[in-house]
Amino acid sequence: MKLERHLKLSQAGDGVLRLRIAFATRDRKHVDQHFGSACSFMIYSITQNGYGLEEVAEFTETEQDRNHSKLLTKLSLLDGCQAVYCTAVGTAAVQQLLSLGTQPIRSLPGTPIAREISQLQDAWKTDPPGWLQKQITLAKRRTQPGNRFDAMEEEGWQE
């Protein structure tokens, strides 16, 4: 599996809690690809109230042949993503994604990416499922200052 094209956009480090979410897509508008044979991924930076495109990656076309070594490039690309949406994903790939901390999520073929993002944001605001709550907690830890005592001092805490 060879990465043919990779566009990576710069994101502002504004301290806003963001999740990196990937979508397996052929047409860049819908979730319409099996994880293992996906020819491209769109990766978005998502907040509770907005989102922006962060990366686009295109691969050489591959067949679903149970050759798990071809997944290495995709797994490397998705390292740091909290979830990946696809139409299907094999057991071996699920285990590898989970070991990276990336939750695989199945979508119905042809589901618009914008709808999946909107539903994710709604769940984030109201009642996040377990995997999402865990990812939010981990993301909060990443965005918090390294030393909690420095943060307390900035807030005006004194001994």
N, C-alpha and C positions, 0 to 999 in steps of 0.2 A: 504494500500500500504506500503510495507516494503522495505527499502533499504537493499539489500542483501550484495553487495560488493561495496566498494568505494576506489578507488586509487586516491590519490592526490599528484601530483608532485610539487616540489618546483620550483618557478620561481625567477629569479634574479631581484632585484629591481634596474635596470640600468637606470631608468628615461626615457626610450623609451616609447612613446605613444602606448599603447596596448588596444585591445578590447577583452573581453571574450565572445566567441561565442559558443553556444551549438548546438549539432546535435542529433536528435532522430534517433537511429540506432539499428538494430539487429545484423548486420554483422560487424560493426565498420569501414566500408568502404563507405557505401552509406546511404543517407537519405532515410529510408524505414519504418518509424514508424509514427503512429498517436500520437500526443502529449499525450493524456490521457491514452493510452494503451501502451506507449513506455516501452520496457523492459530494455532499457539502453540509456544513453546519453554519448557522447564524448564532452568534453569541451576543446576548444583550446584557446590559447593566440595568438592573431593575430596582427601583425604590418603591415605597408604598404608593406614591402618587405620580410616578413618571417612569420612563425608560428610554434608553438610547442604545443604538447599535454600537457594539464594542469590537467585534471581530467577524470576519467572513473567511471561511476556509473551504477550499475545493480540493477534492481528491481524484485520483484516477478511478475509473469505474471498477468495481469488484463484484464478484458473485457471492452468494451466500453458500460458501463451500466448507464451512466449519474449520477453516484455517484461522486459528486464533492469533497467530503471530501478526496478521495484518492489522489487528486492533491496536498495536502499540503506538502507532502514529496518532490515531484518534484519541487514545487515552492520554497521551502526552499533551495534546491540544486542549483536552477538557480538564486537565489538572487545574484546580482552582475554581472550577464551576461547581455550584451547589446542586444543580440538577441538569438533566438532559431529557428532552422530550423527543420521542420517536414512536413509530407505529408498532414496532416490535423490537425485542432485544433477547438474545440468547442467554442461557443460564451462566455460561462462563463469563460473558461480558458483564452481566449483572454483578457477579462477584467482584470482578476487577474494578468496576465503577464504584461500588460501595467501599472497596478498600481505599479508593482515592478520596472518599467523602462526597462522592457525586451520586445523587439519587436518580435512578432511571425512572422515567414516568412514561407510561403508554398513552398515546393520543389516538383517537379515531383518525384513519387516513383522511387527509384533506381538511383537517381542522385548521382554521386560520391561526397563525402565530399570535396575532393581536388579541384574539379571543382567549388563548391560553394565558397570555400575559395579564389580561384583565381579570381572569378568574383567579390567578395566583395573587394579584394585588388585593382582590376582595377577600380571599382567605387570610392573607397576611393581616388585614385590618380587623377581621371579625373573629374567626376561629381557626387558626392555623393547624393543619394536620401535624402529627408528631414529627415527621421528617423536616417540615418547614420550621416548626418551632425550634428544633435542634439547630438548624442552619442559621436562624436569626440570632440565637444565643451565641453561637460561635462567631458570627459576623460582628456582633456587638463587642465581643472581647477583642477582636482585631482592630476595631476603630477606637477603642478606649485608650487613653494615655497609658504609657508603660508603668508609671508609678502613681498609684492611687493617692499617695500623700501629697504629691505635687498638685494633683487635681483638687484636693481638699484645700490646699493653701491658696490656689487661684480663686476658690469660692469664698475665701475669707475665714476659713477655720483657723482657730488658734488653740494652743495647748491649754 
